[in-house]
Amino acid sequence: MVLCDLAQSADATSNIDPTAWLAIAVLALCAVLFGLWVRILLLKNKQLQRELLDAHQTALSDPLTGLLNRRAWSRFLDELAIQATHNPQSTQNLWMIILDIDRFKQVNDQFSHRIGDEALTEFSMRLRQAFPSAHLSRIGGEEFSIIMRSNREQVINDVKRFLEKIDQRPLELPSHSVHVTCSAGAALCSPDSLSQDWFQRADLAMYQAKELGGNQAVILASR
């Protein structure tokens, strides 16, 4: 009985119109092609997301040093300001340190702008090593920003140690050894000074250090 049923099923299959077989084959091919198309779309979407992420990171990074650029720095200050409106304590013990390499124009004039760029890159690497947990940005030609949470004594010690190491250890470049010093100004943040005022106070302190001869720091504790 089973054999008879199987035979009848085979006969029924063999009697299917060739046009129907063609339609089935076309549908199967369409299904395969649709699956491939969906897979390609998913891969392209992932690639596009990676490219957008890379473009976003590039837009916020300084191409020479790899540090955050001024645009990213400004955005970070805006985010801090928003946090401060909801939680004023979020600005507690928050410091901005502005560093500027002393007489950097002389480096470019003596060695060339290419060597100057290499010096900035090496200087930035030193910054990362000295302040690994800080928010680091290059906000000008040879001007850098450090935003970190710490107490006054620790800020003084960290900045002093960095200035001493920069002074004592020249920047070792592939073709030159370049000696530089830098001036620093630090200002403590307050909940109502998360705009340009905070930067202006730190920047003013840095220029005061330069007026004192450079290679030193001026620390402001309050507004």
Sine and cosine of phi, psi and omega as CSV:
sin_phi,cos_phi,sin_psi,cos_psi,sin_omega,cos_omega
0.00,0.00,-0.66,0.75,0.02,-1.00
-0.92,0.40,-0.68,0.73,0.00,-1.00
-0.88,0.47,-0.61,0.79,0.01,-1.00
-0.91,0.42,-0.69,0.73,0.02,-1.00
-0.88,0.47,-0.67,0.75,0.01,-1.00
-0.89,0.45,-0.65,0.76,0.00,-1.00
-0.91,0.42,-0.68,0.74,0.02,-1.00
-0.89,0.45,-0.61,0.79,0.02,-1.00
-0.91,0.42,-0.65,0.76,0.01,-1.00
-0.91,0.42,-0.66,0.76,0.03,-1.00
-0.89,0.46,-0.63,0.78,-0.02,-1.00
-0.91,0.41,-0.62,0.78,0.00,-1.00
-0.91,0.40,-0.65,0.76,-0.04,-1.00
-0.94,0.35,-0.31,0.95,-0.02,-1.00
-1.00,-0.01,0.03,1.00,0.00,-1.00
-0.92,0.39,0.64,-0.77,0.00,-1.00
-0.88,0.48,0.74,-0.68,0.05,-1.00
-0.81,0.59,-0.51,0.86,0.03,-1.00
-0.89,0.45,-0.59,0.81,0.02,-1.00
-0.92,0.39,-0.65,0.76,0.06,-1.00
-0.87,0.50,-0.65,0.76,0.01,-1.00
-0.90,0.44,-0.65,0.76,0.01,-1.00
-0.89,0.45,-0.67,0.74,0.02,-1.00
-0.89,0.46,-0.68,0.73,0.01,-1.00
-0.89,0.45,-0.66,0.75,0.01,-1.00
-0.90,0.44,-0.67,0.74,0.02,-1.00
-0.89,0.46,-0.67,0.74,0.01,-1.00
-0.90,0.44,-0.68,0.74,0.02,-1.00
-0.90,0.44,-0.65,0.76,0.02,-1.00
-0.89,0.46,-0.63,0.77,0.02,-1.00
-0.90,0.44,-0.68,0.73,0.02,-1.00
-0.89,0.45,-0.72,0.69,-0.01,-1.00
-0.90,0.44,-0.63,0.78,0.03,-1.00
-0.89,0.45,-0.65,0.76,0.03,-1.00
-0.89,0.46,-0.68,0.74,0.04,-1.00
-0.89,0.45,-0.65,0.76,-0.01,-1.00
-0.89,0.45,-0.69,0.72,0.03,-1.00
-0.89,0.46,-0.68,0.74,0.01,-1.00
-0.89,0.45,-0.66,0.75,0.03,-1.00
-0.89,0.45,-0.67,0.75,0.02,-1.00
-0.88,0.47,-0.67,0.75,0.01,-1.00
-0.90,0.44,-0.69,0.72,0.01,-1.00
-0.90,0.43,-0.67,0.74,0.02,-1.00
-0.91,0.42,-0.58,0.81,0.02,-1.00
-0.91,0.42,-0.68,0.73,0.04,-1.00
-0.89,0.46,-0.67,0.74,0.02,-1.00
-0.89,0.46,-0.67,0.75,0.01,-1.00
-0.90,0.44,-0.65,0.76,0.03,-1.00
-0.89,0.46,-0.66,0.75,0.04,-1.00
-0.90,0.44,-0.67,0.75,-0.01,-1.00
-0.91,0.41,-0.64,0.77,0.04,-1.00
-0.91,0.42,-0.65,0.76,0.03,-1.00
-0.90,0.44,-0.68,0.73,0.03,-1.00
-0.89,0.46,-0.66,0.75,0.00,-1.00
-0.91,0.41,-0.63,0.77,0.02,-1.00
-0.90,0.43,-0.70,0.72,0.02,-1.00
-0.91,0.41,-0.62,0.79,0.03,-1.00
-0.90,0.43,-0.63,0.77,-0.01,-1.00
-0.91,0.41,-0.40,0.92,-0.04,-1.00
-0.97,-0.25,0.02,1.00,-0.04,-1.00
-0.92,-0.38,0.58,-0.82,0.10,-0.99
-0.97,0.24,0.85,-0.53,-0.11,-0.99
-0.91,0.42,-0.40,0.91,-0.05,-1.00
-0.99,0.12,-0.76,0.65,-0.13,-0.99
-0.99,-0.17,-0.32,0.95,-0.07,-1.00
0.99,0.15,-0.08,1.00,0.07,-1.00
-0.97,0.25,0.19,-0.98,0.10,-1.00
-0.91,0.41,0.55,-0.84,0.00,-1.00
-1.00,-0.04,-0.04,-1.00,-0.08,-1.00
-0.91,0.42,-0.56,0.83,0.03,-1.00
-0.89,0.47,-0.72,0.69,0.02,-1.00
-0.91,0.41,-0.61,0.79,0.03,-1.00
-0.88,0.47,-0.71,0.70,0.02,-1.00
-0.90,0.44,-0.64,0.76,0.02,-1.00
-0.90,0.43,-0.63,0.78,0.02,-1.00
-0.89,0.45,-0.66,0.75,0.05,-1.00
-0.90,0.45,-0.63,0.78,0.04,-1.00
-0.89,0.46,-0.66,0.75,0.02,-1.00
-0.91,0.42,-0.64,0.77,0.06,-1.00
-0.89,0.46,-0.64,0.77,0.00,-1.00
-0.90,0.45,-0.64,0.77,0.03,-1.00
-0.90,0.43,-0.69,0.72,0.04,-1.00
-0.88,0.48,-0.63,0.78,-0.05,-1.00
-0.92,0.40,-0.51,0.86,0.02,-1.00
-0.92,0.39,-0.51,0.86,0.01,-1.00
-1.00,-0.04,-0.51,0.86,-0.05,-1.00
-0.59,-0.81,1.00,0.01,-0.02,-1.00
-0.84,0.54,-0.42,0.91,-0.01,-1.00
-0.94,0.35,-0.25,0.97,-0.03,-1.00
-0.92,0.39,-0.29,0.96,0.01,-1.00
-1.00,-0.10,0.04,1.00,-0.05,-1.00
-0.89,0.45,0.72,-0.69,0.03,-1.00
0.84,0.54,0.51,0.86,0.01,-1.00
-0.98,-0.18,0.82,-0.57,-0.08,-1.00
-0.88,-0.47,0.58,-0.82,0.19,-0.98
-0.91,-0.41,0.79,-0.61,0.03,-1.00
-0.89,-0.46,0.83,-0.55,0.05,-1.00
-0.97,-0.25,0.83,-0.55,0.02,-1.00
-0.92,-0.39,0.68,-0.74,0.07,-1.00
-0.68,-0.73,0.79,-0.62,-0.01,-1.00
-0.94,0.34,0.78,-0.62,-0.04,-1.00
-0.94,0.35,0.72,-0.69,0.14,-0.99
0.75,0.66,0.70,0.71,-0.07,-1.00
-0.93,0.37,-0.41,0.91,0.03,-1.00
-0.85,0.52,-0.54,0.84,0.02,-1.00
-0.91,0.42,-0.53,0.85,0.05,-1.00
-0.90,0.43,-0.73,0.68,0.02,-1.00
-0.90,0.44,-0.66,0.75,-0.03,-1.00
-0.93,0.37,-0.60,0.80,-0.06,-1.00
-0.98,0.18,-0.65,0.76,-0.14,-0.99
-0.94,-0.33,-0.44,0.90,-0.08,-1.00
0.90,-0.43,0.35,-0.94,0.00,-1.00
-0.93,0.37,-0.51,0.86,0.04,-1.00
-0.89,0.45,-0.70,0.72,0.05,-1.00
-0.92,0.40,-0.58,0.81,0.06,-1.00
-0.87,0.49,-0.66,0.75,0.04,-1.00
-0.90,0.44,-0.66,0.75,0.03,-1.00
-0.90,0.45,-0.60,0.80,0.03,-1.00
-0.91,0.42,-0.64,0.76,0.03,-1.00
-0.90,0.43,-0.63,0.78,0.03,-1.00
-0.90,0.43,-0.70,0.72,0.03,-1.00
-0.92,0.40,-0.65,0.76,0.04,-1.00
-0.87,0.49,-0.67,0.75,0.01,-1.00
-0.89,0.45,-0.62,0.79,0.04,-1.00
-0.90,0.43,-0.63,0.78,0.06,-1.00
-0.89,0.46,-0.62,0.79,0.04,-1.00
-0.87,0.49,-0.73,0.69,0.01,-1.00
-0.86,0.51,-0.65,0.76,-0.01,-1.00
-0.93,0.37,-0.60,0.80,-0.05,-1.00
-0.99,0.17,-0.51,0.86,-0.05,-1.00
-0.76,-0.65,0.92,0.38,-0.13,-0.99
-0.91,0.42,-0.45,0.90,-0.06,-1.00
-0.97,-0.25,0.10,1.00,-0.04,-1.00
-1.00,0.01,0.29,-0.96,0.09,-1.00
-1.00,0.02,0.94,-0.34,-0.13,-0.99
-0.94,-0.33,0.70,-0.71,0.00,-1.00
-0.60,-0.80,0.52,-0.86,0.21,-0.98
-0.98,-0.19,0.92,-0.38,-0.14,-0.99
-0.95,-0.30,-0.03,1.00,0.03,-1.00
-0.36,-0.93,-0.14,-0.99,-0.03,-1.00
-0.81,0.59,-0.86,0.52,0.06,-1.00
-0.81,-0.59,0.49,0.87,-0.02,-1.00
-0.92,-0.39,0.73,-0.69,-0.09,-1.00
-0.77,-0.64,0.46,-0.89,0.03,-1.00
-0.87,-0.49,0.68,-0.73,0.11,-0.99
-0.84,-0.54,0.84,-0.55,0.10,-1.00
-0.89,-0.46,0.85,-0.53,-0.09,-1.00
-0.53,-0.85,0.41,-0.91,0.05,-1.00
-0.98,-0.21,0.88,-0.48,-0.06,-1.00
-0.25,-0.97,0.05,-1.00,0.10,-0.99
-0.99,-0.14,0.22,-0.97,-0.10,-1.00
-0.85,0.52,-0.72,0.70,-0.05,-1.00
-0.87,0.49,-0.68,0.73,-0.01,-1.00
-0.92,0.38,-0.62,0.79,0.04,-1.00
-0.87,0.49,-0.72,0.69,0.02,-1.00
-0.86,0.52,-0.73,0.69,-0.02,-1.00
-0.90,0.43,-0.70,0.71,-0.04,-1.00
-0.90,0.43,-0.70,0.71,-0.02,-1.00
-0.92,0.38,-0.69,0.72,0.01,-1.00
-0.87,0.50,-0.69,0.72,0.00,-1.00
-0.89,0.45,-0.66,0.75,0.00,-1.00
-0.91,0.42,-0.71,0.70,-0.01,-1.00
-0.88,0.47,-0.64,0.77,0.01,-1.00
-0.91,0.42,-0.68,0.74,-0.01,-1.00
-0.92,0.40,-0.62,0.78,0.04,-1.00
-0.90,0.44,-0.65,0.76,-0.01,-1.00
-0.94,0.35,-0.63,0.78,-0.10,-0.99
-1.00,0.09,-0.42,0.91,-0.03,-1.00
-0.88,-0.48,0.97,-0.26,0.02,-1.00
-0.85,0.53,0.38,-0.92,0.07,-1.00
-0.97,0.24,0.91,-0.41,-0.05,-1.00
-1.00,0.05,0.94,-0.33,-0.02,-1.00
-0.96,-0.28,0.24,-0.97,-0.03,-1.00
-0.81,0.58,-0.58,0.82,-0.08,-1.00
-0.86,-0.50,-0.11,0.99,-0.05,-1.00
-0.56,-0.83,0.36,-0.93,0.18,-0.98
-0.91,-0.41,0.91,-0.43,-0.14,-0.99
-0.92,-0.39,0.84,-0.55,0.04,-1.00
-1.00,-0.09,0.80,-0.60,0.05,-1.00
-0.70,-0.71,0.31,-0.95,0.19,-0.98
-0.78,-0.63,0.19,-0.98,0.04,-1.00
-0.57,-0.82,0.37,-0.93,0.04,-1.00
-0.94,-0.35,0.55,-0.84,-0.07,-1.00
-0.72,-0.69,0.57,-0.82,0.12,-0.99
-0.73,-0.68,0.72,-0.69,-0.05,-1.00
-0.80,-0.60,0.65,-0.76,0.01,-1.00
-0.71,-0.71,0.69,-0.72,0.05,-1.00
-0.98,0.18,0.66,-0.75,-0.03,-1.00
-0.99,0.13,0.48,-0.88,0.17,-0.99
-0.76,-0.65,0.42,-0.91,-0.10,-0.99
-0.82,0.57,-0.47,0.88,-0.04,-1.00
-0.99,-0.16,0.23,0.97,-0.03,-1.00
-0.80,-0.60,0.61,0.79,-0.02,-1.00
-1.00,-0.08,0.39,0.92,0.08,-1.00
-0.94,-0.35,-0.56,-0.83,0.00,-1.00
-0.90,0.43,-0.37,0.93,-0.04,-1.00
-0.87,0.49,-0.67,0.74,-0.01,-1.00
-0.89,0.46,-0.73,0.68,0.03,-1.00
-0.90,0.44,-0.67,0.74,-0.03,-1.00
-0.88,0.47,-0.61,0.79,0.02,-1.00
-0.93,0.37,-0.69,0.72,0.03,-1.00
-0.92,0.40,-0.65,0.76,-0.01,-1.00
-0.92,0.40,-0.64,0.77,0.04,-1.00
-0.89,0.45,-0.66,0.75,0.04,-1.00
-0.89,0.46,-0.62,0.79,0.03,-1.00
-0.90,0.44,-0.68,0.74,0.01,-1.00
-0.93,0.36,-0.51,0.86,0.11,-0.99
-0.90,0.44,-0.63,0.78,0.05,-1.00
-0.90,0.44,-0.62,0.78,0.04,-1.00
-0.91,0.41,-0.66,0.75,-0.01,-1.00
-0.91,0.42,-0.42,0.91,0.04,-1.00
-0.99,0.14,0.02,1.00,0.05,-1.00
0.88,-0.47,-0.10,1.00,0.00,-1.00
0.98,0.19,0.01,-1.00,0.00,-1.00
0.82,0.57,0.66,0.75,0.03,-1.00
-0.35,-0.94,0.06,-1.00,-0.05,-1.00
-0.76,-0.64,0.52,-0.85,0.14,-0.99
-0.87,-0.49,0.80,-0.60,-0.09,-1.00
-0.92,-0.39,0.84,-0.55,0.08,-1.00
-0.97,-0.22,0.80,-0.61,-0.06,-1.00
-1.00,0.05,-0.54,0.84,-0.07,-1.00
-0.57,-0.82,0.07,-1.00,-0.06,-1.00
-0.94,0.34,0.00,0.00,0.00,0.00
